[in-house]
Amino acid sequence: TDAGVAVILATATTAPQDDATRATVERLRSEVFPAVLDGTQARAHVGGQTAAFADLGDRVKDRLLLFVTAVVVLSLLLLTVVFRSVLVPLKAAALNLLSIGAAYGVLVMVFQWGWGASLIGLESSVPIVSFIPMFMFAIVFGLSMDYEVFLLSRVREHYLATGDNDGSVVRGLAGTARVITSAALIMVSVFLGFVLGDDPTTKMLGLGLATAIAVDATVVRMVLVPATMKLLGEACWWLPAWLDRLLPPLDIDGGAVGDVRNEAREDRKATLPTG
C-alpha cells in the first residue's frame, strides 16, 4: 500500500465453472466496488483466472458467429470458383459443419457431463475453455476442406472427361479414399497424443480435433459426400450462366482432364470383345 496499490486475494466458495462464481465477478464489478469507491479517486479491477476466462468467453461469444460466417462464406466463394457449381460448395460447407458439430458434442459429453472422463485421466467434469471451439473450428474446417477439395477435384476431372456423374463419383472416391484415410489416420494419431497430456485444455483440443477428423474422413467423406452427389445427380454441377460469366476462370485440373479421357478410352477398349 506504500505505492498506493493494494492486491486483495479472494477465493469463491463455488467452483470456477459455476454460474454463481461468474455472478460473483459481475456483482463485484457492477455493484460492490462502485458503491465502495464512490466519491474517491481509487479504481478497482477484478482479475485472476476465473475473471479472465469469463471475459474471454464474452469476447469469443461476441465474435464467434462473425468468425464462422466469414470462414464459411469465403469457402463457398472459393469452391464456387474452382468447381463451377452452386450445390457442391453448399454441400461441402454443410457436411464440414456436421463433422465439427459432432466433435463439439463429444466434448460436451466427456468434459461437461463426465462420460468416460476417467478414461482420459480426468477425475471429474471440467468446464470447456471458451476459446477451444473457435480453435477447433479454424483447424478442422481447414483440414475438412482440404479433404473435400482433394476428393472433388478427382471427381470433377472424371466428370469433365466423361460427363457421367455417377461414374465420376465412384472413380473419384476410389482414387482418393486411401490417401484421405491415411492422412486422417496420421492427424488422428497426432491429436490423440494431446489427450495423454496432463493439462485438461490440451486434452480438450486433442480429443475434439481427433473426433472431428475421424468423423470427417469416414462418415462424411467416404459415405455422405458420395451419397449426396449420387442423389443430386447432374444438378451437382449446375451453375447459372450469369454467375458463370461473373466468376473468374480458374483451372486447377491442368492436363488432368486429358489424362482422364485417355484412361476412359483405354477402359472402353479393354471391355470391347475381341476376335
C-alpha positions as CSV (number, residue, x, y, z in Angstrom):
1,T,0.0,0.0,0.0
2,D,3.0,2.3,0.2
3,A,2.9,2.8,-3.5
4,G,-0.8,3.4,-3.5
5,V,-1.6,0.0,-4.8
6,A,-3.2,-2.9,-3.0
7,V,-3.9,-6.5,-4.0
8,I,-6.7,-8.4,-2.4
9,L,-6.9,-12.2,-2.9
10,A,-10.3,-13.8,-2.7
11,T,-11.4,-17.3,-3.5
12,A,-15.0,-18.0,-4.3
13,T,-16.8,-20.6,-2.3
14,T,-18.3,-22.1,-5.5
15,A,-16.5,-23.9,-8.4
16,P,-14.9,-21.9,-11.2
17,Q,-17.4,-23.2,-13.8
18,D,-20.5,-22.5,-11.6
19,D,-22.8,-19.7,-12.7
20,A,-22.7,-18.4,-9.1
21,T,-18.9,-17.8,-9.5
22,R,-19.5,-15.8,-12.7
23,A,-22.3,-13.9,-11.0
24,T,-19.9,-13.0,-8.1
25,V,-17.4,-11.5,-10.6
26,E,-20.1,-9.5,-12.3
27,R,-21.6,-8.3,-8.9
28,L,-18.1,-7.1,-7.7
29,R,-17.7,-5.1,-10.9
30,S,-21.1,-3.6,-11.2
31,E,-22.3,-3.2,-7.6
32,V,-19.7,-3.7,-4.8
33,F,-16.7,-1.7,-6.0
34,P,-18.7,1.2,-7.5
35,A,-20.6,1.6,-4.2
36,V,-17.5,1.3,-2.0
37,L,-15.3,3.6,-4.1
38,D,-17.9,6.2,-4.9
39,G,-16.5,9.7,-4.3
40,T,-12.9,8.6,-4.2
41,Q,-10.1,8.6,-6.8
42,A,-9.4,4.9,-6.3
43,R,-10.0,2.4,-9.0
44,A,-10.6,-1.3,-8.6
45,H,-10.1,-4.2,-11.1
46,V,-11.2,-7.8,-10.8
47,G,-8.7,-10.2,-12.3
48,G,-7.5,-13.7,-11.9
49,Q,-8.0,-16.9,-13.9
50,T,-11.8,-17.1,-13.3
51,A,-12.5,-13.5,-14.3
52,A,-10.1,-13.7,-17.3
53,F,-11.9,-16.8,-18.6
54,A,-15.2,-15.1,-18.1
55,D,-14.1,-12.1,-20.1
56,L,-12.6,-14.3,-22.8
57,G,-15.8,-16.2,-23.0
58,D,-17.8,-13.0,-23.6
59,R,-15.4,-11.8,-26.3
60,V,-15.5,-15.2,-28.1
61,K,-19.3,-15.3,-27.9
62,D,-19.5,-11.8,-29.4
63,R,-17.1,-12.8,-32.3
64,L,-17.8,-16.5,-32.9
65,L,-20.8,-16.0,-35.2
66,L,-19.0,-13.4,-37.3
67,F,-15.9,-15.6,-37.5
68,V,-17.8,-18.8,-38.5
69,T,-19.8,-16.8,-41.1
70,A,-16.7,-15.2,-42.7
71,V,-14.9,-18.6,-43.0
72,V,-17.9,-20.4,-44.4
73,V,-18.8,-17.6,-46.9
74,L,-15.2,-17.3,-48.2
75,S,-15.0,-21.1,-48.5
76,L,-18.3,-21.1,-50.5
77,L,-16.9,-18.4,-52.9
78,L,-13.7,-20.2,-53.4
79,L,-15.3,-23.6,-54.1
80,T,-17.8,-22.0,-56.4
81,V,-15.0,-20.5,-58.5
82,V,-13.0,-23.7,-58.5
83,F,-15.7,-26.2,-59.2
84,R,-18.1,-24.0,-61.2
85,S,-21.1,-25.2,-59.2
86,V,-23.6,-24.0,-56.7
87,L,-24.7,-27.2,-54.9
88,V,-21.2,-28.7,-54.4
89,P,-19.9,-25.8,-52.3
90,L,-23.2,-25.7,-50.2
91,K,-23.0,-29.4,-49.7
92,A,-19.3,-29.2,-48.7
93,A,-19.9,-26.4,-46.1
94,A,-22.9,-28.2,-44.6
95,L,-21.1,-31.5,-44.2
96,N,-18.0,-29.8,-42.8
97,L,-20.1,-28.2,-40.2
98,L,-21.6,-31.6,-39.4
99,S,-18.3,-33.1,-38.5
100,I,-17.3,-30.1,-36.4
101,G,-20.7,-30.2,-34.6
102,A,-20.2,-33.9,-33.8
103,A,-16.8,-33.1,-32.2
104,Y,-18.5,-30.3,-30.1
105,G,-21.0,-32.9,-28.9
106,V,-18.2,-35.3,-27.8
107,L,-16.5,-32.5,-25.9
108,V,-19.7,-31.8,-24.0
109,M,-20.4,-35.4,-23.2
110,V,-16.8,-36.1,-21.9
111,F,-15.8,-32.8,-20.2
112,Q,-19.1,-31.4,-19.1
113,W,-21.2,-34.5,-18.5
114,G,-18.2,-36.6,-17.4
115,W,-19.0,-39.6,-19.7
116,G,-15.7,-41.6,-19.9
117,A,-13.7,-38.8,-18.3
118,S,-11.7,-41.3,-16.3
119,L,-10.5,-43.0,-19.5
120,I,-8.6,-39.9,-20.4
121,G,-7.2,-39.1,-17.0
122,L,-9.9,-36.7,-15.6
123,E,-11.2,-37.2,-12.1
124,S,-14.3,-35.1,-12.6
125,S,-16.1,-32.9,-15.2
126,V,-14.4,-29.6,-16.1
127,P,-15.7,-26.6,-18.0
128,I,-14.9,-26.3,-21.7
129,V,-12.4,-23.4,-22.2
130,S,-14.2,-20.7,-24.2
131,F,-11.5,-20.4,-27.0
132,I,-11.4,-24.2,-27.7
133,P,-14.5,-24.2,-30.0
134,M,-13.0,-21.4,-32.1
135,F,-9.6,-23.0,-32.4
136,M,-11.3,-26.3,-33.3
137,F,-13.4,-24.7,-35.9
138,A,-10.5,-23.0,-37.6
139,I,-8.3,-26.1,-37.7
140,V,-11.0,-28.7,-38.5
141,F,-12.7,-26.6,-41.2
142,G,-9.4,-26.2,-42.9
143,L,-8.5,-29.9,-42.8
144,S,-12.0,-30.9,-43.9
145,M,-12.0,-28.5,-46.8
146,D,-8.6,-29.9,-47.8
147,Y,-10.0,-33.4,-48.0
148,E,-13.1,-32.1,-49.8
149,V,-11.1,-30.3,-52.5
150,F,-8.8,-33.4,-53.0
151,L,-11.8,-35.7,-53.5
152,L,-13.9,-33.3,-55.6
153,S,-11.0,-32.4,-57.8
154,R,-10.7,-36.0,-58.9
155,V,-14.5,-36.4,-59.3
156,R,-14.6,-33.2,-61.4
157,E,-11.8,-34.4,-63.6
158,H,-13.7,-37.6,-64.5
159,Y,-16.9,-35.7,-64.9
160,L,-15.4,-33.2,-67.4
161,A,-13.9,-36.1,-69.3
162,T,-16.9,-38.4,-69.4
163,G,-20.0,-36.4,-68.5
164,D,-21.1,-39.3,-66.2
165,N,-21.8,-38.0,-62.7
166,D,-22.3,-41.4,-61.0
167,G,-19.3,-43.0,-62.6
168,S,-17.2,-39.9,-61.8
169,V,-18.1,-40.1,-58.1
170,V,-17.1,-43.8,-58.0
171,R,-13.8,-43.2,-59.7
172,G,-13.0,-40.1,-57.7
173,L,-13.7,-41.9,-54.4
174,A,-11.7,-45.0,-55.5
175,G,-8.8,-42.8,-56.5
176,T,-8.6,-40.7,-53.3
177,A,-10.0,-42.9,-50.5
178,R,-6.7,-44.4,-49.4
179,V,-4.9,-41.1,-49.4
180,I,-7.6,-39.3,-47.4
181,T,-7.9,-42.2,-44.9
182,S,-4.1,-42.4,-44.4
183,A,-3.8,-38.6,-43.9
184,A,-6.7,-38.7,-41.5
185,L,-5.1,-41.6,-39.5
186,I,-1.9,-39.6,-39.1
187,M,-3.8,-36.5,-37.9
188,V,-6.0,-38.5,-35.5
189,S,-2.9,-40.2,-34.1
190,V,-1.2,-36.8,-33.5
191,F,-4.2,-35.3,-31.9
192,L,-4.8,-38.3,-29.6
193,G,-1.3,-37.8,-28.4
194,F,-2.5,-34.5,-26.9
195,V,-5.0,-36.4,-24.8
196,L,-2.2,-38.1,-23.0
197,G,-1.0,-34.8,-21.5
198,D,-1.9,-33.6,-18.0
199,D,-3.5,-30.3,-18.9
200,P,-7.3,-30.5,-19.4
201,T,-7.3,-27.8,-22.0
202,T,-4.8,-29.7,-24.1
203,K,-6.9,-32.8,-23.7
204,M,-10.0,-30.9,-24.9
205,L,-8.2,-29.7,-28.0
206,G,-6.8,-33.1,-28.8
207,L,-10.0,-35.1,-28.3
208,G,-12.1,-32.6,-30.2
209,L,-9.8,-32.5,-33.2
210,A,-9.3,-36.3,-33.3
211,T,-13.0,-36.8,-33.2
212,A,-13.8,-34.3,-35.9
213,I,-11.1,-35.6,-38.3
214,A,-12.2,-39.3,-37.7
215,V,-15.9,-38.4,-38.4
216,D,-15.0,-36.3,-41.4
217,A,-12.7,-38.9,-43.1
218,T,-15.1,-41.8,-42.5
219,V,-18.8,-40.9,-42.2
220,V,-18.7,-37.6,-44.1
221,R,-16.0,-38.0,-46.7
222,M,-16.5,-41.7,-47.5
223,V,-20.2,-42.0,-47.1
224,L,-22.2,-38.8,-47.0
225,V,-20.4,-36.9,-49.8
226,P,-20.6,-39.6,-52.5
227,A,-24.2,-40.5,-51.4
228,T,-25.3,-36.8,-51.6
229,M,-23.7,-36.4,-55.0
230,K,-25.3,-39.6,-56.2
231,L,-28.7,-38.3,-55.1
232,L,-28.2,-34.8,-56.6
233,G,-27.1,-36.3,-59.9
234,E,-26.3,-33.8,-62.7
235,A,-27.6,-31.0,-60.5
236,C,-24.3,-31.2,-58.6
237,W,-22.6,-29.3,-61.5
238,W,-25.3,-26.7,-62.2
239,L,-24.2,-23.1,-62.4
240,P,-26.4,-20.2,-63.6
241,A,-25.0,-18.7,-66.8
242,W,-25.0,-15.2,-65.4
243,L,-22.9,-16.4,-62.4
244,D,-20.5,-18.3,-64.7
245,R,-19.8,-15.0,-66.5
246,L,-19.1,-13.2,-63.3
247,L,-16.7,-15.7,-61.9
248,P,-13.1,-15.5,-62.9
249,P,-11.7,-18.5,-64.8
250,L,-9.6,-20.8,-62.7
251,D,-8.3,-24.2,-64.0
252,I,-6.9,-26.4,-61.3
253,D,-7.1,-29.5,-63.4
254,G,-4.4,-28.6,-66.0
255,G,-3.8,-31.6,-68.2
256,A,-5.5,-34.0,-65.8
257,V,-8.8,-33.9,-67.8
258,G,-7.0,-35.1,-70.9
259,D,-5.3,-37.9,-69.0
260,V,-8.7,-39.0,-67.6
261,R,-10.2,-39.0,-71.1
262,N,-7.3,-41.3,-72.2
263,E,-7.9,-43.6,-69.3
264,A,-11.6,-43.7,-70.1
265,R,-10.8,-44.6,-73.7
266,E,-8.4,-47.4,-72.6
267,D,-11.1,-48.7,-70.3
268,R,-13.6,-48.9,-73.1
269,K,-11.2,-50.6,-75.3
270,A,-10.5,-53.2,-72.6
271,T,-14.2,-54.0,-72.3
272,L,-14.7,-54.5,-76.1
273,P,-15.0,-58.1,-77.3
274,T,-12.0,-59.4,-79.3
275,G,-11.7,-61.7,-82.3
